[in-house]
Amino acid sequence: MKDTFRVGGQRLTLLQNGERFFPQLCADIDAAQHRVQIETYIFAADETGRMVLQALQRAAQREVAVRLLLDGFGSADLPQAWIDDLRIAGAEVAWFRREISAFTLRRSRLRRLRRLHRKLVEIDGEIAYIGGINIVNDIPEGGDIDMPRLDFTVRVQGRLAREVQETMRRLWFSTRWVTLKKRIGHWRARLREAQKQEADTPVALLLRDNLRHRHDIEHAYLEAIRQAGREIVLAHAYFLPGLAIRHALQEAAQRGVRVVLLLQGRVEYRLQHYATLALFGQLLQSGIEIYEYRASYLHAKVAVVDGKWATVGSSNLDPFSLLLAREANLVVRDEPFARDLRKQVLRAVEFDARRVEMARRSPFVSLLAHLSYGVIRMLVYLLVRQPH
């Protein structure tokens, strides 16, 4: 298998886009003997969704324990018939914060932005997937786009798969309203042990939640950026970091580090798109290179620092990921893996992106950008003040 690396006793395979991810995922599900767990933000009722659904049905029918945890907002359009088909086959399906009525939406219209955004798979405690790819057709429907979304995931074989298994098991049972009180001390001890191991291991799973791991992913980015000596390459679909990360990137550029940002070039969500534009001036003035991906939609959330530190996952560098959603990233400290990811991102920069130059915008666009930025910051401020 191409792009496979042995790192710290793990076998890591870097998979770009769904055309590589989904066939491998379904093959692994078909080979499962004991258990398959999947968490996803979007499970779409399309050709790709049908392919994964059928693989899960086959696994459940041969008495493999199948658990599917869906975000109640991102997967809200999944037909009930698909859920029924999975349950008839013997699979278990649960929802994370499903919105069940208009009353519920009004009452928790801000709190409902706390989503399950991570994309994790665990199979038999031996294989795991950690990345940013939803279960949805690789090529967006409609419009003039005939290229797949640019995205990545990592297939992991080794010890880390068991850590992913435990992580998913905890959220499954908490979502199913099973009390955590009897196990909380045990889990905290296990989490403390896992955190001790991360400092010394070249492969680590980082989570973001609203309990013990609120800032783990953000802090990992900050540490890597502040220690950068030569180059920082970031590819993010949604880029609206807080002051700490923005200042760290600017300081890196000012001390001579090459900083490359590959960002969304097509307008997918207008509010986020224009809010990001509000940051361009100060970033460009600091010497940061900004490129807009134009070939299709960018959905990646990856970074490479100095060609030896890399992360692939579900977390964007925006307030919704860093402050609100449940996220999961893989951090890899390995030069061959980091070089390969860097090569794939910079290939997209060279062939599928347009460099942003310093230029005057129309007063209307500038006003729209700053208003959009203000709206997002206000929403986040209101949300983080609410109980979880």
N, C-alpha and C positions, 0 to 999 in steps of 0.2 A: 504494500500500500504506500503511495507517494506521501511525502511530507510527514513521515512518521519519525519520531525522535524518542530516544530513551533518556529520561531525565530523572535522576534521583530514585531509581527503581520503578518508575512509572513509564508506560508507553503512551506517548501523546501523538495524536494524528490531527493535524490542522486541516479543517475542511472549509473551503470557501464556497458559499452559496448553497442553496437547496439541492442543486443538481448533483452534488456530491454527498450532502448530508442525508437526504431522505432515503435513497436506495440503501445506504449503509445502515441507517436506523432500522429500516424494515427488515433487513437481513439479520440484524442482531435480535430484534424482537422475535423473528421466526426461529432463532436458535436458542431462545431463553428456555430454561428448564424449571425455574422456581418462581421468579418474580420480575415484573416490569412496573416501574413507576415513572410517570410523566407529569411534569408541571409545565404549563404554557400560558402565556397571556392570550394569544389568539389561536383558536382551533377553527379553521375555516371550513365551511361546507363546500369544498371545491374538489378538484381532481386529486390534489395532494392530500387533503384531509381524508378523502375516501380511501386512499392507499394506506395511510397510517391506521385509520379506523379498522380496515380489514385485517391488517397485521395484528392489531390488538385483539380483535375477535378470534382470530385463529389461535393466538396464545391462550386466551381465556378458555376456549373450547377444549384445549388439551390440558386444562387444569393448572395452568400457570396463574399465579396471583397477579392480577392486573389492577393497578390504581391509576386513575386519571384525575388530576386536580386542575380545574379550569378557572381562570379569572372571570368573575361574574359580569364584568363590563366588556373586556376585550373579546370574550367568546359568547357574548349574549345572543348573537344571531345563529348559534349552532342549533339546528332543528332538534326538537325533542325526540323525534324518531331515531336520530342517530344515537342519542343517549340511551333510549330504550333498547336499541339493537345491541349496544355494548353490555347493558345489564342483563339482557336475555342470554348473552353468551357467557355470562359469569363474571364480568368485570365490575369493579366498583368505580363510581364517578362521583366527585364532590365538587362544590363550587366555593371559591373564595370571594366573600362579600357579594353575593348575588343580589342584584336590585330586583325586588319582587313586586313593587307597586309604585305608582306615582307618588303616593304618600311617603313611602320610604325614600324616594329620590329627593323630595322636597326637604324632608327632615334632616337628611344627611348629605345635602348636595355638595358640601365641601369635603366631608370626611370620606366620601366615596372615591375621592381621588387617590386614596391610599390603596394601591393596586398590587396584585401579584404579577410582577413584571418579569420575574426570572424564568429562564427556559432551561430546565434540568431534566435529565433522563438517567435512570439507574436500572441496571439489569443484572440480577443474580449477585449483587455485591461485587461484581468483577469488572463491569463496564459502566462508564458514566459519560454523559455529554453535558458540556457547560458552554454556553454561548449566547448568541442573540437572535437565533433564527426561530421565528414562529412557525406553526404548522399551517402553512398557507402557500398557495401557488407561488413559485419562484418569480414569475414574471407578472407584474401588476396588470390587472385587467383594465381595458379601455385606454384611450389616448393613443399616443404615437410611440409608446415605449415597447421595445421588443427585446430588451436585455434584462437579465435578472437583477433583483435588488442586490447590492453589494453587502455581504454579511459573512460572518464567520462563526464557527463553533469548533470545539476541541473534543475529540473522542479520547477518553482516558481509560487505560487498563492498568489496574494496580491498586495500591492501598487507598488512594484517594476516592475510589469508587465506593468504598464502605463509608467514608465520611459523608459523601453525597447521599448515600442510602439513609443514614441516620438523620441528616438534615431534612430530607424529604419526609421521613417518617414522623418527625416531630410536628411539622406543619400539617401533615395529613390529619393527625389525631386532634390537634388543636382546632383545626377547621371543622372537624366533625363533632365539636363540642364535648370531647372527652376531657375530663379534668386533668390539669397538669400539676396539681399541688403535690401529689405523692411522689412525682418524679422530678420535680424542679431542682432539688438539691443534687440528685444524681446527674442530671443533664448539665447543670452549671459546672460540676466537677469535670465532666467530660469535655465541655467547651474550654475550660481553663487549660486542660491538658493539650487540647488541639491547638490553642493559641501558643503554648510553649513550643510546640513542634514547628509551627509556621516560621518562627524566627530563624530556624536552622535548615529548613527544607527548601529545595529549589522549586518545588511545586506546591502551591497552597490554594485552598478554596477560601474566598472572602465573601462574606454575606453583608447585606444591609437590611436591617429590620428596625422596628421601633422599640426594641428592648436593649439588649447588650451590644448590639452591633450597628448602632446608628451611623457611625462615621468611619467604619473600617475601610471601606472602599475609597472614600475621599482621602483618608489619611495615607493610604498606600500610594495614591497618585501624588499627593504632596511630597512625600518622602522621596519618591523616584525623581520627580521634577527638580526638587531642590538639590539632589545629588548629581544631576546630569552634568556631564563634562563636555560632550560633543554634540549630541543631537537628540531631539524629542520629536517623535512622529505620532500624531493623534488623528484618528479617523472616527468621527462621531456624527450620528444622524441628527442629534439635538444637542446643541452646545450653548449653554447658558450658565457657566460656572459662577460660583460666588467669588468674593474678593480675594480669598486666600489663594485659590488656584489661579485666578487671573494674574495676581501680582507675582506668583511664583513663575508663571510662564514668561511674563514680561521681564523679570529679573534674570531669568535664564538667558533670554535673547540678548539682554544688555551686557551680559558677561561673556558673550561670544558663542553661546550654544545655538546651533541651528534649530529653530522651532517651526515645524510644518503642521498645519491644521488642514485636514481634508474634511469639509463640511457639506451639508446638504445644499445642492444647487437648485433643485426643483422645489417649487412651493408645494408642500404637502399639508402642513398646518399653518395657516397664515399668521396666527398670533405668535407662535414660536419662531417662525421664519423672520418676521420683522423685528422681534425682540432681539434676536441674534445680530441683526444688522447694526443695532445700536452699539455693539461692542467693537465693530470692525476698526473704527478710527483709532482708538487707543492701542489696539493690538498691532495694527500696521505701523503706527508710529514707533513702536518698540522694536521693530525689525522682525516681527513674526510673519511668516509666509502663510497666506490663506488661499486655499484652492476650493472651488465649488464643484462637486461631482455632478456631471450633467448626463451621463449615459443612461442612467435610470435613477431610481430612488436609492439613496444611501441609507442603510439600516445598521451599519457596523458600529460597534462600541469597543474599539481596540486602541492599544498604544504600544509603542516600542521606545525605550530609552537607552541610548548609547549602544544599541545593537546587542544588549545582553539582558535587559529586563523587559518583559512583555506581559500584557494582560489582554484577555479576551473574555467577554461576558455580555450581560444584559444591561449593565448600568451606563446610561448616558451621563455626560457631564452637564446636567441641568438640575434645577431644584426638585423636579418631580422624581427623578431617580435618586439624587443624593440626600433628599430630606423626607420623602414620602413613601415610595414604593419598596416592596421586597425585591431585592436584586441578588444576583450571584455572579461573581467574576472569578476566573482562574488567573493566578499570577504565576509566571514561569520565569525563573532566573537561569537562562540557558542560552548561550550564544547561537548555536545552530537553529533552535526554534525561533528566537527573536529575529535572526537574520532573514529567515524564510517569511515570517509575517511582515517584516519591514519591506522586503522585496515585493510582496503582493500589494501592499498599500501604495508604495511609490510607483508601481506600474499603473495603478489606477490614477494617481496624480499626473503621471506623464501622458497617458493616452486618453483618459476619460474625464478630465477635469479642466477647469479654466481658472487661471490665477486671478485673484482679486487685487487690483491696483488702487492706490490712493486716488480718489476722484471725488468731486463735489456731487452730492446727490441733490435732487430737487428738494425744495423746502417741504413739500408734502410728504415725500418718502422719509425724510429725516424726522418729521413730526410723528408720522405713523410708527416709525421704529422706536422712538423714545416712549410714546404712549403705550405700545405693546409691551415694552420692557417693564414699564411701571405697573401695568395690569397684572403681569405674571408675578412680580415681586409682591404685590398686594395680596394676591390669592394665596401665595405660599405663606405669607405672614399670618393671614387669617387662619389658615389650616393648621400650622404648627402649634397654634395656641389652643387648638381643640383637643379634647381627650382622645386617646387612640381607640 
